[in-house]
Amino acid sequence: MQHFTSADHKYAYSPHHDPIGTVQPGETFTVDAVEGWSNYFRSPADFTPETHHAAEAVKWAVTGPIAVAGAEPGGVVAVTIHEVEVRTPGVCVYGPYADDDPLAWWDHETAVALYDSSGGSVRFDEHTTLPSRPLVGCLAVAPAEGELHAMLQGPYGGNLDCKELVAGATLVLPYEHAGAGLYFGDCKALMSDGEIVGPPEVGALVTATAELRPRPASLRWPRLETAERITTIVAGTPLEWAARQAFRELLAWVVDDFELSREKAALLMGMVADTGICQVSNTDFTAYCTMPRGVLRAYARAGAGA
C-alpha cells in the first residue's frame, strides 16, 4: 500500500505543484495529515504570543498533491475515506469569547487546551468523555487557476470543515487538470456544525481510495455521498447565498438522477432536505444541503446511482 508522508506538505492548493506520487483508480492508499497547528503546542504552557504568531504562519498544512492515474481535465474524482486514525492529542486554541462583536472572537486567542483523543474518544474533563468522530477538514483537488491558500475553499473542495467527511463518506470533486491533484489535511477528532470555536485539531493517518467518474452537467460544487444521505457543499458569502446555492445544487442532482420534475423535486426537498452550516469561521462560509436516500429510492432512474 502506498503511503504519503507529511514531509510532502504544502500550505496552498496549486496546479503548479509537482505530484508527490500517483495512485491508480480504486487503489487504497494512506496519507499523513499534519495536526492543524503543526505541532507547536504540546502542552498548555507552550502558548505564548510569540508561539501563537509562529503557529498561525504554518496552519492548514496539507499533504499533496497526489495524482490519480488516467485523470483527464474536466472529469470528476470521487474520494472515499475508509479510516481516519487519530495520531496526536486534540489541540484547541481559544480565547475569552467576551467581545461585543462575536466576529472578533477568533482575533483574540489567548490559550491552548489539549485533549486526549486516543481510543475512539475525546476526554473533555474528569466528568465528560465524548465518542470521537474524526473527520478530514481539508480535502481538495488542484484549483482551476492560480495558487490558493489551504485555508480557503471552493468548487475544488479545500477547507470545507464538513463534519460528515468521516470514514465511510465519499467526496465528489470536479477537477480541471490532468491527475486531479489531491490534497489532505486539517483533521479533527470531533467537530460540531459551525466551527464557532476551534475543535480539537489532530494529526491523523487517512486511508482512502479515489475513483474517476464522468462529470454530470449539473455538478459545480462538491458532493458528499454516504450510504444514508446525499449532500452538496457550497462556500461563499453571505452565508444565506451559500445555503441557497447548496439547495440549488442538490435540487439539480436529484433531477438528474431521479424520475422527478424540478418542481416536484423542490417540493419534496422542502419536506425532507436539511440545510446547515459547516463553518462560519473563515473568510467564506460553508453551507450544506442534505437529504436521505431512502425517500428517493422510489424515483430511481435506471442507470443512475441511488
Stockholm file with secondary structure:
# STOCKHOLM 1.0

chainA/1-306         MQHFTSADHKYAYSPHHDPIGTVQPGETFTVDAVEGWSNYFRSPADFTPETHHAAEAVKWAVTGPIAVAGAEPGGVVAVTIHEVEVRTPGVCVYGPYADDDPLAWWDHETAVALYDSSGGSVRFDEHTTLPSRPLVGCLAVAPAEGELHAMLQGPYGGNLDCKELVAGATLVLPYEHAGAGLYFGDCKALMSDGEIVGPPEVGALVTATAELRPRPASLRWPRLETAERITTIVAGTPLEWAARQAFRELLAWVVDDFELSREKAALLMGMVADTGICQVSNTDFTAYCTMPRGVLRAYARAGAGA
#=GR chainA/1-306 SS CEEECGGGEESEECTTSCCSEEECTTCCEEEEECCTTTTCCSSGGGCCHHHHHHHHTTCSCEEEEEEETTCCTTCEEEEEEEEEEECSCEEEEECCCCCSSGGGGGGCCCEEEEECCCTTEEECSSSCEEECCCEEEEEECCCSSSCEETTCEETTEEECCCTTCBTTCEEEEECCSTTCCEEEEEEESCCCTBCSSCCCBCCEEEEEEEEEECCCTTCCSCEEECSSEEEEEEEESSHHHHHHHHHHHHHHHHHHHBSCCHHHHHHHHHHHCEEEEEESSSSSEEEEEEEESGGGGGGBCTTSCC
#=GC SS_cons         CEEECGGGEESEECTTSCCSEEECTTCCEEEEECCTTTTCCSSGGGCCHHHHHHHHTTCSCEEEEEEETTCCTTCEEEEEEEEEEECSCEEEEECCCCCSSGGGGGGCCCEEEEECCCTTEEECSSSCEEECCCEEEEEECCCSSSCEETTCEETTEEECCCTTCBTTCEEEEECCSTTCCEEEEEEESCCCTBCSSCCCBCCEEEEEEEEEECCCTTCCSCEEECSSEEEEEEEESSHHHHHHHHHHHHHHHHHHHBSCCHHHHHHHHHHHCEEEEEESSSSSEEEEEEEESGGGGGGBCTTSCC
//
